[in-house]
Amino acid sequence: MKNDLLFDFTVDKSSKTVFINREFAAELSLVWDAFTKPEILDQWVAPKPWSSKTKYMNFEVGGKRFYAMVSPEGQERWSIQQYTSITPKTNFKMYNTFADKDENPELPGSEWDYNFSEQSGKTKLSITIYNESLARLERMIEMGFKEGFEITIDNLENLLETLSKK
């Protein structure tokens, strides 16, 4: 990670919320695409040695992304993301829940709110993740969410650097 770029990760158990702020040395449209296009998402969103496999993604209000994180041994951990609000290149919101391979959700889930802005050639991303239960938040933490998120953001930073050169 480039040292001059903001990265803040805060867990507030009292509100069952995770707050993430991150800057990227890339244009807003490229960062937006990295979060909203499955062919780009699958290149960075899984912490190595895991990979991401999107079965389908309809990035529209009411649409879904159904995808799996796949272990090196081939074990699949499925999730559903349902898009609840989209303001192009500025904000999108989704409801996220773990699921089985047949799309049966494991409730409770979490509400994700992504906000994008650009200033002085940098893109700032602010993510708020509200969990419906403290148990779900604690499960995310126990599963290594922060560490995994840091790895995936480093993956994204490297990919953005490559894509920016094209």
TIRO-2110 file (N, C-alpha, C; in Angstrom, 1 decimal):
// TIRO-2110
0.9, -1.2, 0.0, N, 1, A
0.0, 0.0, 0.0, CA, 1, A
0.9, 1.2, 0.0, C, 1, A
0.5, 2.2, -0.8, N, 2, A
1.2, 3.5, -0.8, CA, 2, A
1.0, 4.2, 0.5, C, 2, A
2.1, 4.6, 1.1, N, 3, A
2.0, 5.2, 2.5, CA, 3, A
1.2, 6.5, 2.5, C, 3, A
1.1, 7.3, 1.4, N, 4, A
0.4, 8.6, 1.5, CA, 4, A
-1.1, 8.4, 1.2, C, 4, A
-1.6, 7.2, 1.1, N, 5, A
-3.0, 7.0, 0.8, CA, 5, A
-3.7, 6.6, 2.1, C, 5, A
-4.9, 7.3, 2.4, N, 6, A
-5.7, 7.0, 3.6, CA, 6, A
-6.2, 5.6, 3.6, C, 6, A
-6.0, 4.9, 4.8, N, 7, A
-6.7, 3.7, 5.0, CA, 7, A
-7.1, 3.6, 6.5, C, 7, A
-8.4, 3.6, 6.8, N, 8, A
-8.9, 3.6, 8.1, CA, 8, A
-9.9, 2.5, 8.2, C, 8, A
-9.8, 1.7, 9.2, N, 9, A
-10.7, 0.5, 9.4, CA, 9, A
-11.1, 0.5, 10.9, C, 9, A
-12.4, 0.8, 11.2, N, 10, A
-12.9, 0.9, 12.5, CA, 10, A
-14.1, 0.0, 12.7, C, 10, A
-14.1, -0.7, 13.8, N, 11, A
-15.2, -1.6, 14.2, CA, 11, A
-15.9, -1.0, 15.4, C, 11, A
-17.2, -0.7, 15.4, N, 12, A
-18.0, -0.2, 16.5, CA, 12, A
-19.0, -1.3, 16.9, C, 12, A
-18.6, -2.0, 17.9, N, 13, A
-19.5, -3.1, 18.3, CA, 13, A
-20.9, -2.6, 18.8, C, 13, A
-20.9, -1.4, 19.5, N, 14, A
-22.1, -0.9, 20.0, CA, 14, A
-23.1, -0.6, 19.0, C, 14, A
-22.7, -0.2, 17.7, N, 15, A
-23.6, 0.0, 16.6, CA, 15, A
-23.6, -1.1, 15.6, C, 15, A
-22.9, -2.2, 15.9, N, 16, A
-22.7, -3.4, 15.0, CA, 16, A
-22.3, -3.0, 13.6, C, 16, A
-21.4, -2.0, 13.5, N, 17, A
-21.0, -1.4, 12.3, CA, 17, A
-19.5, -1.3, 12.1, C, 17, A
-19.1, -1.6, 10.8, N, 18, A
-17.7, -1.4, 10.4, CA, 18, A
-17.6, -0.2, 9.5, C, 18, A
-16.6, 0.7, 9.8, N, 19, A
-16.4, 1.9, 8.9, CA, 19, A
-15.0, 1.7, 8.3, C, 19, A
-15.0, 1.9, 7.0, N, 20, A
-13.8, 1.8, 6.2, CA, 20, A
-13.6, 3.0, 5.3, C, 20, A
-12.5, 3.6, 5.4, N, 21, A
-12.2, 4.7, 4.5, CA, 21, A
-10.8, 4.4, 3.8, C, 21, A
-10.8, 4.5, 2.5, N, 22, A
-9.6, 4.2, 1.7, CA, 22, A
-9.5, 5.1, 0.5, C, 22, A
-8.2, 5.5, 0.3, N, 23, A
-7.9, 6.3, -0.9, CA, 23, A
-7.2, 5.4, -1.9, C, 23, A
-7.4, 5.7, -3.2, N, 24, A
-6.7, 5.0, -4.3, CA, 24, A
-6.1, 6.0, -5.2, C, 24, A
-4.9, 5.8, -5.7, N, 25, A
-4.3, 6.6, -6.7, CA, 25, A
-4.7, 6.2, -8.1, C, 25, A
-6.0, 6.4, -8.3, N, 26, A
-6.7, 6.0, -9.6, CA, 26, A
-7.9, 6.9, -9.8, C, 26, A
-8.3, 7.0, -11.1, N, 27, A
-9.5, 7.8, -11.4, CA, 27, A
-10.8, 7.1, -10.8, C, 27, A
-11.7, 7.9, -10.5, N, 28, A
-13.0, 7.4, -9.9, CA, 28, A
-13.6, 6.4, -10.8, C, 28, A
-13.7, 6.6, -12.1, N, 29, A
-14.4, 5.7, -13.0, CA, 29, A
-13.8, 4.3, -13.0, C, 29, A
-12.5, 4.2, -12.8, N, 30, A
-11.8, 3.0, -12.8, CA, 30, A
-12.1, 2.2, -11.4, C, 30, A
-12.0, 3.0, -10.3, N, 31, A
-12.4, 2.4, -9.0, CA, 31, A
-13.8, 1.9, -9.0, C, 31, A
-14.7, 2.7, -9.5, N, 32, A
-16.1, 2.4, -9.6, CA, 32, A
-16.3, 1.1, -10.4, C, 32, A
-15.7, 1.0, -11.5, N, 33, A
-15.7, -0.3, -12.4, CA, 33, A
-15.2, -1.5, -11.6, C, 33, A
-14.2, -1.3, -10.8, N, 34, A
-13.6, -2.4, -10.1, CA, 34, A
-14.5, -3.0, -9.0, C, 34, A
-15.5, -2.2, -8.6, N, 35, A
-16.5, -2.6, -7.6, CA, 35, A
-17.8, -3.1, -8.3, C, 35, A
-18.0, -2.7, -9.6, N, 36, A
-19.3, -2.9, -10.2, CA, 36, A
-19.3, -3.8, -11.4, C, 36, A
-18.2, -4.3, -11.8, N, 37, A
-18.1, -5.2, -13.0, CA, 37, A
-17.5, -6.5, -12.6, C, 37, A
-18.2, -7.6, -12.8, N, 38, A
-17.8, -8.9, -12.3, CA, 38, A
-16.4, -9.3, -12.8, C, 38, A
-16.1, -9.0, -14.1, N, 39, A
-14.9, -9.5, -14.7, CA, 39, A
-13.7, -8.8, -14.0, C, 39, A
-13.9, -7.6, -13.4, N, 40, A
-12.8, -6.9, -12.7, CA, 40, A
-12.9, -7.4, -11.2, C, 40, A
-14.0, -7.4, -10.6, N, 41, A
-14.2, -7.8, -9.2, CA, 41, A
-13.5, -9.2, -8.9, C, 41, A
-13.7, -10.1, -9.8, N, 42, A
-13.2, -11.5, -9.6, CA, 42, A
-11.7, -11.5, -9.7, C, 42, A
-11.0, -10.5, -10.2, N, 43, A
-9.6, -10.4, -10.3, CA, 43, A
-8.9, -10.0, -9.0, C, 43, A
-9.7, -9.4, -8.0, N, 44, A
-9.0, -8.8, -6.8, CA, 44, A
-9.7, -9.1, -5.5, C, 44, A
-11.0, -9.4, -5.5, N, 45, A
-11.8, -9.4, -4.3, CA, 45, A
-11.6, -10.6, -3.3, C, 45, A
-10.9, -11.6, -3.8, N, 46, A
-10.6, -12.7, -2.9, CA, 46, A
-9.1, -12.6, -2.3, C, 46, A
-8.9, -12.8, -1.0, N, 47, A
-7.6, -12.8, -0.5, CA, 47, A
-6.8, -14.1, -1.0, C, 47, A
-5.7, -13.9, -1.6, N, 48, A
-4.9, -15.1, -2.1, CA, 48, A
-4.6, -16.0, -0.9, C, 48, A
-4.6, -17.3, -1.1, N, 49, A
-4.7, -18.0, -2.3, CA, 49, A
-6.1, -18.4, -2.7, C, 49, A
-7.1, -17.8, -2.1, N, 50, A
-8.5, -18.0, -2.5, CA, 50, A
-8.7, -17.2, -3.8, C, 50, A
-9.8, -17.6, -4.5, N, 51, A
-10.2, -16.9, -5.7, CA, 51, A
-11.7, -16.6, -5.6, C, 51, A
-12.2, -15.7, -6.5, N, 52, A
-13.6, -15.3, -6.5, CA, 52, A
-14.2, -15.8, -7.8, C, 52, A
-15.4, -16.4, -7.7, N, 53, A
-16.1, -16.9, -8.9, CA, 53, A
-17.5, -16.3, -8.8, C, 53, A
-17.8, -15.4, -9.8, N, 54, A
-19.1, -14.8, -9.9, CA, 54, A
-20.0, -15.7, -10.8, C, 54, A
-21.1, -16.3, -10.2, N, 55, A
-22.0, -17.1, -11.0, CA, 55, A
-22.8, -16.2, -11.9, C, 55, A
-23.3, -15.1, -11.3, N, 56, A
-24.0, -14.1, -12.1, CA, 56, A
-24.0, -12.8, -11.3, C, 56, A
-24.2, -11.7, -12.1, N, 57, A
-24.2, -10.3, -11.4, CA, 57, A
-25.1, -9.4, -12.3, C, 57, A
-26.1, -8.9, -11.7, N, 58, A
-26.9, -7.9, -12.4, CA, 58, A
-26.8, -6.6, -11.5, C, 58, A
-25.9, -5.7, -12.0, N, 59, A
-25.7, -4.5, -11.2, CA, 59, A
-26.8, -3.4, -11.6, C, 59, A
-27.9, -3.6, -10.9, N, 60, A
-29.1, -2.7, -11.0, CA, 60, A
-29.9, -2.8, -9.7, C, 60, A
-30.7, -1.7, -9.5, N, 61, A
-31.5, -1.8, -8.3, CA, 61, A
-32.4, -3.0, -8.3, C, 61, A
-32.3, -3.8, -7.3, N, 62, A
-33.1, -5.1, -7.2, CA, 62, A
-32.3, -6.2, -7.8, C, 62, A
-31.2, -6.0, -8.5, N, 63, A
-30.4, -7.0, -9.1, CA, 63, A
-29.5, -7.7, -8.0, C, 63, A
-28.8, -8.7, -8.4, N, 64, A
-28.0, -9.5, -7.4, CA, 64, A
-26.6, -9.9, -8.0, C, 64, A
-25.7, -10.1, -7.1, N, 65, A
-24.5, -10.8, -7.5, CA, 65, A
-24.5, -12.0, -6.6, C, 65, A
-24.3, -13.2, -7.3, N, 66, A
-24.2, -14.5, -6.6, CA, 66, A
-22.8, -15.0, -6.9, C, 66, A
-22.0, -15.2, -5.8, N, 67, A
-20.6, -15.5, -6.1, CA, 67, A
-20.1, -16.4, -4.9, C, 67, A
-18.9, -17.0, -5.2, N, 68, A
-18.3, -17.8, -4.2, CA, 68, A
-16.8, -17.4, -4.1, C, 68, A
-16.4, -17.5, -2.8, N, 69, A
-14.9, -17.4, -2.5, CA, 69, A
-14.5, -18.9, -2.6, C, 69, A
-13.5, -19.2, -3.4, N, 70, A
-13.1, -20.6, -3.6, CA, 70, A
-11.7, -20.8, -3.0, C, 70, A
-11.6, -21.8, -2.1, N, 71, A
-10.3, -22.1, -1.5, CA, 71, A
-9.4, -22.9, -2.5, C, 71, A
-8.1, -22.9, -2.2, N, 72, A
-7.2, -23.6, -3.1, CA, 72, A
-7.6, -25.1, -3.3, C, 72, A
-8.3, -25.7, -2.3, N, 73, A
-8.7, -27.1, -2.4, CA, 73, A
-10.1, -27.2, -3.1, C, 73, A
-10.6, -26.1, -3.5, N, 74, A
-11.9, -26.1, -4.3, CA, 74, A
-13.2, -25.9, -3.4, C, 74, A
-13.0, -25.7, -2.1, N, 75, A
-14.1, -25.4, -1.2, CA, 75, A
-14.8, -24.1, -1.6, C, 75, A
-16.1, -24.0, -1.7, N, 76, A
-16.8, -22.8, -2.1, CA, 76, A
-17.6, -22.2, -1.0, C, 76, A
-17.4, -20.9, -0.7, N, 77, A
-18.2, -20.2, 0.3, CA, 77, A
-19.0, -19.2, -0.4, C, 77, A
-20.3, -19.4, -0.6, N, 78, A
-21.2, -18.6, -1.4, CA, 78, A
-21.8, -17.4, -0.6, C, 78, A
-22.0, -16.3, -1.4, N, 79, A
-22.7, -15.1, -0.8, CA, 79, A
-23.6, -14.5, -1.9, C, 79, A
-24.6, -13.8, -1.4, N, 80, A
-25.6, -13.1, -2.2, CA, 80, A
-25.4, -11.6, -1.9, C, 80, A
-25.3, -10.8, -2.9, N, 81, A
-25.4, -9.3, -2.7, CA, 81, A
-26.6, -8.8, -3.5, C, 81, A
-27.5, -8.2, -2.8, N, 82, A
-28.7, -7.6, -3.5, CA, 82, A
-28.6, -6.1, -3.5, C, 82, A
-28.6, -5.5, -4.7, N, 83, A
-28.4, -4.1, -4.8, CA, 83, A
-29.7, -3.3, -4.5, C, 83, A
-29.6, -2.4, -3.5, N, 84, A
-30.8, -1.7, -3.1, CA, 84, A
-30.9, -0.3, -3.5, C, 84, A
-29.8, 0.3, -3.9, N, 85, A
-29.7, 1.7, -4.4, CA, 85, A
-28.4, 1.9, -5.2, C, 85, A
-28.6, 2.6, -6.3, N, 86, A
-27.4, 2.9, -7.1, CA, 86, A
-27.5, 4.3, -7.6, C, 86, A
-26.4, 5.1, -7.3, N, 87, A
-26.3, 6.5, -7.9, CA, 87, A
-24.9, 6.4, -8.7, C, 87, A
-24.9, 6.3, -10.0, N, 88, A
-23.7, 6.0, -10.8, CA, 88, A
-22.5, 6.9, -10.4, C, 88, A
-21.4, 6.2, -10.2, N, 89, A
-20.1, 6.7, -9.9, CA, 89, A
-20.0, 7.5, -8.6, C, 89, A
-21.1, 7.4, -7.7, N, 90, A
-21.1, 8.1, -6.5, CA, 90, A
-21.4, 7.2, -5.3, C, 90, A
-22.4, 6.3, -5.4, N, 91, A
-22.9, 5.5, -4.3, CA, 91, A
-23.6, 4.3, -4.8, C, 91, A
-23.4, 3.2, -4.1, N, 92, A
-24.4, 2.1, -4.2, CA, 92, A
-24.5, 1.4, -2.8, C, 92, A
-25.6, 0.8, -2.6, N, 93, A
-25.9, 0.1, -1.4, CA, 93, A
-26.4, -1.3, -1.7, C, 93, A
-26.0, -2.2, -0.8, N, 94, A
-26.5, -3.6, -1.1, CA, 94, A
-26.7, -4.3, 0.3, C, 94, A
-27.4, -5.3, 0.2, N, 95, A
-27.7, -6.2, 1.3, CA, 95, A
-26.8, -7.5, 1.0, C, 95, A
-26.0, -7.9, 2.0, N, 96, A
-25.1, -9.0, 1.8, CA, 96, A
-25.4, -10.1, 2.8, C, 96, A
-25.4, -11.3, 2.3, N, 97, A
-25.6, -12.5, 3.2, CA, 97, A
-24.9, -13.7, 2.7, C, 97, A
-24.4, -14.5, 3.6, N, 98, A
-23.8, -15.8, 3.2, CA, 98, A
-25.0, -16.7, 2.7, C, 98, A
-24.6, -17.6, 1.8, N, 99, A
-25.7, -18.5, 1.3, CA, 99, A
-25.1, -19.9, 1.0, C, 99, A
-25.9, -20.8, 0.6, N, 100, A
-25.4, -22.1, 0.1, CA, 100, A
-25.4, -22.1, -1.4, C, 100, A
-24.9, -23.2, -2.0, N, 101, A
-24.7, -23.2, -3.4, CA, 101, A
-26.0, -23.1, -4.2, C, 101, A
-27.2, -23.3, -3.5, N, 102, A
-28.5, -23.2, -4.2, CA, 102, A
-29.2, -21.8, -3.9, C, 102, A
-28.4, -20.9, -3.4, N, 103, A
-28.8, -19.5, -3.1, CA, 103, A
-29.8, -19.4, -2.0, C, 103, A
-29.8, -20.3, -1.1, N, 104, A
-30.5, -20.2, 0.2, CA, 104, A
-29.7, -19.3, 1.2, C, 104, A
-30.3, -18.1, 1.5, N, 105, A
-29.5, -17.2, 2.4, CA, 105, A
-29.4, -17.7, 3.8, C, 105, A
-28.2, -17.4, 4.4, N, 106, A
-28.0, -17.6, 5.9, CA, 106, A
-28.2, -16.3, 6.5, C, 106, A
-29.3, -16.1, 7.2, N, 107, A
-29.6, -14.8, 7.9, CA, 107, A
-29.1, -14.9, 9.3, C, 107, A
-28.7, -13.8, 9.9, N, 108, A
-28.9, -12.4, 9.4, CA, 108, A
-27.8, -12.0, 8.5, C, 108, A
-28.0, -10.9, 7.8, N, 109, A
-27.0, -10.4, 6.9, CA, 109, A
-26.4, -9.0, 7.3, C, 109, A
-26.0, -8.3, 6.3, N, 110, A
-25.4, -6.9, 6.6, CA, 110, A
-25.8, -6.0, 5.4, C, 110, A
-25.9, -4.7, 5.8, N, 111, A
-26.1, -3.7, 4.8, CA, 111, A
-24.8, -2.9, 4.5, C, 111, A
-24.5, -2.8, 3.3, N, 112, A
-23.2, -2.2, 2.9, CA, 112, A
-23.6, -0.9, 2.1, C, 112, A
-22.9, 0.2, 2.4, N, 113, A
-23.1, 1.5, 1.8, CA, 113, A
-21.7, 2.0, 1.3, C, 113, A
-21.6, 2.0, 0.0, N, 114, A
-20.3, 2.5, -0.6, CA, 114, A
-20.5, 3.9, -1.2, C, 114, A
-19.5, 4.8, -0.8, N, 115, A
-19.5, 6.2, -1.3, CA, 115, A
-18.2, 6.4, -1.9, C, 115, A
-18.2, 7.0, -3.2, N, 116, A
-17.1, 7.2, -4.0, CA, 116, A
-17.0, 8.7, -4.2, C, 116, A
-15.7, 9.3, -4.1, N, 117, A
-15.5, 10.7, -4.5, CA, 117, A
-14.1, 10.8, -5.0, C, 117, A
-13.9, 11.9, -5.8, N, 118, A
-12.5, 12.1, -6.4, CA, 118, A
-12.1, 13.5, -6.1, C, 118, A
-10.8, 13.6, -5.7, N, 119, A
-10.2, 14.9, -5.4, CA, 119, A
-8.7, 14.8, -5.7, C, 119, A
-8.2, 15.7, -6.4, N, 120, A
-6.7, 15.8, -6.7, CA, 120, A
-6.2, 14.5, -7.2, C, 120, A
-6.9, 13.9, -8.1, N, 121, A
-6.4, 12.7, -8.8, CA, 121, A
-6.5, 11.4, -8.0, C, 121, A
-7.1, 11.5, -6.8, N, 122, A
-7.2, 10.4, -5.9, CA, 122, A
-8.7, 10.1, -5.8, C, 122, A
-9.0, 8.8, -5.6, N, 123, A
-10.4, 8.4, -5.4, CA, 123, A
-10.5, 8.0, -3.9, C, 123, A
-11.5, 8.5, -3.2, N, 124, A
-11.8, 8.1, -1.9, CA, 124, A
-13.0, 7.2, -1.9, C, 124, A
-12.9, 6.1, -1.2, N, 125, A
-14.0, 5.2, -1.0, CA, 125, A
-14.3, 5.1, 0.5, C, 125, A
-15.6, 5.3, 0.9, N, 126, A
-16.0, 5.1, 2.3, CA, 126, A
-17.1, 4.0, 2.2, C, 126, A
-16.8, 3.0, 3.1, N, 127, A
-17.8, 1.9, 3.2, CA, 127, A
-18.3, 1.8, 4.6, C, 127, A
-19.6, 1.7, 4.8, N, 128, A
-20.2, 1.5, 6.1, CA, 128, A
-20.9, 0.1, 6.0, C, 128, A
-20.6, -0.7, 6.9, N, 129, A
-21.2, -2.1, 6.9, CA, 129, A
-22.0, -2.2, 8.2, C, 129, A
-23.3, -2.2, 8.1, N, 130, A
-24.1, -2.4, 9.3, CA, 130, A
-24.6, -3.9, 9.4, C, 130, A
-24.3, -4.5, 10.5, N, 131, A
-24.7, -5.9, 10.7, CA, 131, A
-26.0, -6.0, 11.5, C, 131, A
-26.8, -6.9, 11.0, N, 132, A
-28.1, -7.0, 11.7, CA, 132, A
-28.0, -7.6, 13.1, C, 132, A
-26.9, -8.3, 13.4, N, 133, A
-26.7, -8.8, 14.7, CA, 133, A
-25.2, -8.6, 15.2, C, 133, A
-25.0, -8.5, 16.4, N, 134, A
-23.7, -8.4, 17.0, CA, 134, A
-23.0, -9.8, 16.7, C, 134, A
-23.7, -10.9, 16.8, N, 135, A
-23.1, -12.2, 16.5, CA, 135, A
-22.5, -12.2, 15.1, C, 135, A
-23.2, -11.7, 14.1, N, 136, A
-22.7, -11.7, 12.7, CA, 136, A
-21.5, -10.8, 12.6, C, 136, A
-21.5, -9.7, 13.3, N, 137, A
-20.3, -8.8, 13.3, CA, 137, A
-19.1, -9.6, 13.9, C, 137, A
-19.3, -10.2, 15.0, N, 138, A
-18.2, -10.9, 15.7, CA, 138, A
-17.8, -12.1, 14.8, C, 138, A
-18.7, -12.7, 14.1, N, 139, A
-18.3, -13.8, 13.2, CA, 139, A
-17.4, -13.3, 12.1, C, 139, A
-17.8, -12.1, 11.5, N, 140, A
-16.9, -11.5, 10.5, CA, 140, A
-15.5, -11.3, 11.0, C, 140, A
-15.4, -10.8, 12.2, N, 141, A
-14.1, -10.5, 12.8, CA, 141, A
-13.3, -11.7, 13.0, C, 141, A
-14.0, -12.8, 13.6, N, 142, A
-13.4, -14.1, 13.8, CA, 142, A
-12.9, -14.7, 12.5, C, 142, A
-13.6, -14.5, 11.4, N, 143, A
-13.2, -15.1, 10.1, CA, 143, A
-12.1, -14.4, 9.5, C, 143, A
-11.6, -13.3, 10.2, N, 144, A
-10.5, -12.6, 9.6, CA, 144, A
-10.8, -11.5, 8.6, C, 144, A
-12.0, -10.9, 8.8, N, 145, A
-12.5, -10.0, 7.8, CA, 145, A
-11.5, -8.8, 7.6, C, 145, A
-11.0, -8.2, 8.6, N, 146, A
-10.1, -7.1, 8.5, CA, 146, A
-8.9, -7.5, 7.7, C, 146, A
-8.2, -8.6, 8.1, N, 147, A
-7.0, -9.0, 7.5, CA, 147, A
-7.3, -9.4, 6.0, C, 147, A
-8.4, -10.1, 5.7, N, 148, A
-8.7, -10.4, 4.4, CA, 148, A
-9.0, -9.2, 3.5, C, 148, A
-9.7, -8.2, 4.2, N, 149, A
-10.0, -7.0, 3.4, CA, 149, A
-8.8, -6.2, 3.1, C, 149, A
-7.8, -6.1, 4.0, N, 150, A
-6.6, -5.5, 3.7, CA, 150, A
-5.8, -6.1, 2.5, C, 150, A
-5.8, -7.4, 2.5, N, 151, A
-5.2, -8.2, 1.4, CA, 151, A
-5.9, -7.9, 0.1, C, 151, A
-7.2, -7.9, 0.1, N, 152, A
-8.0, -7.7, -1.2, CA, 152, A
-7.8, -6.3, -1.6, C, 152, A
-7.7, -5.3, -0.7, N, 153, A
-7.5, -3.9, -1.1, CA, 153, A
-6.1, -3.7, -1.7, C, 153, A
-5.1, -4.4, -1.2, N, 154, A
-3.8, -4.4, -1.8, CA, 154, A
-3.9, -5.0, -3.2, C, 154, A
-4.6, -6.1, -3.4, N, 155, A
-4.8, -6.7, -4.7, CA, 155, A
-5.4, -5.7, -5.7, C, 155, A
-6.4, -5.0, -5.2, N, 156, A
-7.1, -4.0, -6.0, CA, 156, A
-6.1, -2.9, -6.3, C, 156, A
-5.4, -2.4, -5.4, N, 157, A
-4.4, -1.3, -5.7, CA, 157, A
-3.5, -1.7, -6.8, C, 157, A
-2.9, -3.0, -6.8, N, 158, A
-2.0, -3.5, -7.8, CA, 158, A
-2.8, -3.6, -9.1, C, 158, A
-4.0, -4.0, -9.1, N, 159, A
-4.8, -4.2, -10.4, CA, 159, A
-5.1, -2.8, -11.0, C, 159, A
-5.4, -1.8, -10.1, N, 160, A
-5.7, -0.4, -10.6, CA, 160, A
-4.5, 0.1, -11.2, C, 160, A
-3.3, -0.1, -10.7, N, 161, A
-2.1, 0.4, -11.2, CA, 161, A
-1.9, -0.2, -12.6, C, 161, A
-2.1, -1.5, -12.8, N, 162, A
-2.0, -2.2, -14.1, CA, 162, A
-3.0, -1.6, -15.1, C, 162, A
-4.3, -1.5, -14.6, N, 163, A
-5.3, -1.0, -15.5, CA, 163, A
-5.1, 0.4, -15.9, C, 163, A
-4.6, 1.2, -15.0, N, 164, A
-4.3, 2.7, -15.3, CA, 164, A
-3.3, 2.8, -16.4, C, 164, A
-2.4, 1.9, -16.6, N, 165, A
-1.4, 2.0, -17.7, CA, 165, A
-1.9, 1.6, -19.0, C, 165, A
-3.1, 1.0, -19.1, N, 166, A
-3.6, 0.5, -20.4, CA, 166, A
-4.2, 1.7, -21.2, C, 166, A
END
